[in-house]
Each structure stands twice: as structure tokens, then as C-alpha cells.
Amino acid sequence: MAASGRRKGGLILIVVALIMILLLAVVGFFLRDSLLGLAGLGDGQAVTLPSPTPVQDLARIVILAQPASRGTEVNDTMLTTVAYPQSELMSGLFYTDPQAVIGLRVKYDLPQGIPLTPSLLTEQATGSFAAIQIPRGMVAVSIPANRLQLVSYALMAGDHVNIIASLLLLDIDTDFQTRLPNFSASVTAPGPGTANEEGATGPTTAALTIASGGVGSIAGRTELDPVLNQAIYVVPSEAQRPRLISQTVVQDAMVLWVGDFPADGKIDAGQVTPTPPPGDGTETAPAVPPRPDIITVVVSPQDAQTINYLLLSGANLNLALRSAGDDQRIPTEPVTLQFVLDQYGIPYPVKLPYGLEPPVLKLPANIPLTSSSGIPGEQPIQ
């Protein structure tokens, strides 16, 4: 009996050991698949190790080792070099040789550590800061301006504008170069002269007779009166009226500055005047700076000559603000009275047997106040 009990106990241990071995095999199988799945490998695939990062080629670019103000001549004590990826180094973008920049002058105030580029340095004297802002081949010219011409003072440095010129044209005599119509005068033919010391007589010179007041009568023309059926001589009732014409003469001119340039010569785009912080009411209000009355624009040399001629001829120049980034040039037609009537369909008023009272002899500068009774000039009823 005892031997039979020992055999049964040994059999149980063997069965338990087999079960444990089977469980360990199953767990190992699943752990293997999980580890291979995390590694991205399947059965029969080799483990690929990550490739080493390639060594990147580096170049040396020149930077400022200290701040430099505009116009400073660069020397070797102001320079140093730093590493820069060779693959990202564009040809001509940065200086790589310190000897290439020694002796050049700084165009702008530059901070320490800025990489030096050809656009930041120049071989010549920098001159004024305004001159640096003018593109090559262009010039700057100043134009007197008021609130209307400055677009209600909205213009700032960096804006782009169109310049519109308005001229008054009239007819002139091509020989005299004077305004038409000409004055007329009567000429008296030479008559017998007085005797001289020897008793001989000679003709006198022709006499020119003009109207009283020192001016001749205005030359007119002959017309046939339809009522009397007789020829009459008519003269103008007033001097010749000039004819107005407007046209855009310059497009896409850059505004360099509005008003007078600062005394130090430094200009910043925007020209924003800082607003003083609110106080407690005890401080004296700061003086309001005067409104600008002049503007400087960048144009071509030919346009500069045109603007100079128009200013000297007394033409009116107005400025039109362009949209930001708009550089297109649109052809425009000159505007005259005939153009306005035709373009906008304005008819010539018909002569009616009735009219307004009081008569409208000229357009008012401002619309007059009108009372409830409709009589202009009276204050409206509150």
C-alpha cells in the first residue's frame, strides 16, 4: 500500500511539471511575437541597426564681433567667424573671407553677431541715410503739399502714390506769345510835316491811336444779326477763360518721407508719433507738432524733370494713395470738361422758361444750413 501511494505521488509531480513546462513554452512564444512586433521584424527577418548620422560639412561665415554704426569702416578687430552648414550656404549670400570686408563701410547701424552680406556694406561713403533708401537709377524730389494732397495726412514713408497734374490751358498768339484775343488800334497815315530850317518839308511818322486808358480795344469779329439782318461787330465780354485738364503723370512713386527730414538724418518707416501716456491732469499738454507741408517721393530722373517743370509752371499736383503691394500701371485718359460730360452721361441743361430763386450763380463752398421753412441761411429749428 505504501509503495502504491508513493507511485501515485510521483505521477502527480510529473504531471504538474509537464503542465508548468507547457505554460512556460506558451508564454515564451507570445513574448517572442510581441518583441518582434515592437521591433518591426517578422519571422526570418534580420535585425537592422540604425545607420550612423553622417558628418555634415561646415563652412565659416563672417559676422560682426561688436556693434557698428552707419558709415563705420570695417577693420579686422570688428570681425569673427562662425560655423555654418555648407549645404545651406548660397553663393554670394554671406562673406566667408574676413579680408574681403576689411575697408568697406557699414550702410546701416548693425548689432553684434549679425552675418555680413553684400547688401549691408558699401565701398563708397554712405552719405545721408535718405540716399541709402533710394534704389539705383532713381532720384528723390520734394513736392509742396497740403492736407488734400497728402490724403488727409495718411501718407507715410514707404507708401506708394500716383501723381496727378492739373493744368490751365489757353489760346495765345504764336508770334506775340500773348493771350488771345489781341487788342486792336487805329493807325493814322503819315501827313505833311513842318518846314525845317532850310524851308523843306517832309512826311511825319504814322500815328498809333489806342483806346482811352492805355489799352487797345479787344479784337472781335463780324456777325450777322438775325433780327436786323445787319452786320454787327461783336467783342468778347471777358478775357479768355483757361481750360482745365487733369492727367496722371507719375505712377507708383515711393514716398521717401513726409515733412522735413530729422536733423540727425535718421528716418524710420512708419513715422508714427508716440502718444503720450495719460496723466493725472496736472501736466502741461505737449505741444502739437505742426502738420507737414512737403513730401519727398522717389521717381525716375525723367519723372523728376517733369515734376520740376510742372511746379515751375504753376500746375496743381495731387497725390493718390495706392494699395499696399500694388505695382501695376494702368493707362489713364486725360480728363477735361468734355470727358466728364461724355463719360458720365451729364447732359447740357436745357434752357427753361423758369428758374430758381435766388439764382445759383456759383457753387457754395459748404452746403448752407436750411430751416424748416426752406430758406437758406436760417438756422434749423431744434
Buried (B, 14 or more C-beta within 10 A) or exposed (E): EEEEEEEEEEEEEEEEEEEEEEEEEEEEEEEEEEEBEEEEEEEEEEEEEEEEEEEEEEBBBBBBBEBBEBBBEBEEEBBBBEEBEEEEBEEEBBBBEBEEBBEBBBBBEBEEEEBBBEEBBBEEEBEEBBEEBBEEEBBBBBBEBEEEBBBEEEBBBBBBBBBBBBBEEEEEEEEEEEEBBEEEEEEEEEEEEEEEEEEEEEEEEEEEEEEEEEEBEBBEEEEEEEEEEEEEEEEEEEEEEEEEBBEBBBBBBBBBBBBEBEEEEEBEEEBEEEEEEEEEEEEEEEEEEEEBBBBBBBBEEEBBEBBEEBBEEEBBBBBEBBEEEEEEEEEEEEBBEEEEEEEEEEEEEEEEEEEEEEEEEEEEEEEEEEEEEEEEEEEEEE
